[in-house]
Amino acid sequence: MIKPVPHVSAMAAYALADLGGAHTISMAQNESTFPASPAAIAAGQAAMAELPLYPNPEWPDLRAAIAETYMLEPNLILCGAGSMELIGCLIRAYAGPGDRVLGTDYGYAFVSSASAQVQADYVKAREVDLTVSMDEILAAVTPETRIVFVCNPGNPTGTLISNAEIIDLRNALPADVMLVVDQAYAEFSDAGNDPAEIFALVERGDTVVMRTLSKAYGLAGARVGWGYFPAKIGAEVRKLLNPNNVSIPSQAAAAAAVRDQVHMRDVVARTAEIRDRFADDCRAMGLHLPQSHTNFVLLRFASPEQAQAADQALRAENLLMRGMGGYGLSDCLRATICAPEVMDRARDVLKGALK
């Protein structure tokens, strides 16, 4: 029998979302309920004519668009097939057997999988009230810690810590520990949390900032993520990236989407309006919802049994939220913000289930 290497054999497969049946409305993937910018769609369609060619491995126009929009150095930007590729390559470059990668209670689950791939230990610092705690992270750092991942805003909690707290954390961490700030949902909080303050940490040489176009830009299917890396760290990560990782249509659509900030901000505002109305309705039913700074909300029920009953009632109506048992939150469901009529249906189903 042909056998895999032992540490891969011992790994659990990455838990994918249950997408339900053909008639199910998924509220489980945190996709945008609104389409991408018309300019992005047009650019992607036009680029289809170039499919006989390999993608440009330098992502020149996409890098330029990101750099122009966020006032960054284009040569410090790396692009990936979603931020997952960048996270995986970063961990492969900087962690291995005997090393520790430190996340938080409710940080992005893929970091654990990527750590297991290189036989590094993944450790979680406690969160306080479903929110990242600088003190708990610092208390969990050991001499073996190589990388600290902070998801801000958090997923699946939706909670947010201030830029000042992240800067204080960076200042308090040992100089030989890399800080990675995963900002997959940052466009939903940028208005009150100046992104330039976090990008400036990259200049220190010990901090990486990750973003994606899957959420606020509505390009989940295009698989485009990007990160801002110190030059030396970026050079090592670049060695591990697939050199043709982002397709030609995806690069074209992403560049146009980033340049259409008016459309993105409109999507963020409309999503937040639907989110906050749904959250208020759920709180009126007695559910606990932390304040969300993303395109989803976390619903906390009185018990795991009540959450399961709500999940079953939703499924009976072809509505599918994401169960949070894998995060140790078996009393919770996570709901992606969808069109208003879908959120109203979900609200009514929940109201009936809670009775």
C-alpha positions, 0 to 999 in steps of 0.5 A: 500500500502507498502511504502518505507521510505520517503527519499528513495522514494524522491531519484532519481535512480542512472543514468546508462549509455545508452548501445544502441542496440545489434550492438552498440559499447559503448564508454560510460562506460570507460572500457578498450579497451584491455583485462586483463593480460593473467595471470589474465584471467588464474588465474580467470579461474583456480579459477572457480573450487572453486565456491562451496566455499564462498570467503575468506573475508580477501582477503589474496592474493589480499591484498598481491599483492596490498601491494607488488606492492605499498609498503603498509601495507596489514592490512590497505587495504580493498577490495570491489565489485568495489570502489562503495561499499567502497564509499557507506560504508564509507559514511554510516559509517561517515555521516548522517542527517544534515551532509555535504559531499563535492565534486566538480562540476564534481566529481563522481556522485555516491557520491551524491547517497550514501549521499542521502541514509543516508540523508546527504547533498551533496554539490559541490565546484566549479571547475575552467577550469574543474579542481579541485580547492583547494581554492574553496573546502576550501571556501565550507567547513562548520562546518557541513562538514564531508567528502571531496571527490576529484576525481584525475584524474577527471571524466568526465573531465580527468583533473589532479591536482598535489600531492602537491595540494592534500597534501596542501588541506589536511593540510588546511582542519580541522582535523575533516574532512575526505579527500577521494582521489578517484584515479580510473584512477590513473594508467594513471597518476602515472608515473608523480605523485608518488602514494607513496606521496598520500598513505602516507597521510593515516598515518595521520589517516584522509585520505582515498585513493581509487583505482579500477581494472576496468580501467587500469587493464581491470577487470570491469566485475570482480567488484574489487576495493580497498582502503587504510584506516587508521586503525580506519576508516577501522575498522568502514567501515569493519562493513558495507561491505558484508563479502563475497563481492569479488568472488573467481575468481575475487580475483584470477584474480585481484591478478594476474593482480596487479602482472603483472605490465608490462601488465598494463603499456603497456595497459596504454601506448597504450591507451594514444597513441590512446587517444592523437591522437584522441584528436589532431584530434578533436582539429583540428576540432575546438572542445575543449578538456581538457588534459586527464590523463585517458582512456577517453576524454571530447569533448566540442562543441560550444553549447548543440545543436551541441553536440546533433547533434553529438550524433545523428550522432554517434548513426546513425553509432552505436557509443555511447558516454556518454552525460554529461547533468547530470553533467551540461555539456550539450555541452559535450560528453565523449568518452571512448578510444576504438580500433584505428579503432573505434576512426577513425570511431568516428572522421569521423562521428564527422567531418561530423556532424560538417560540 
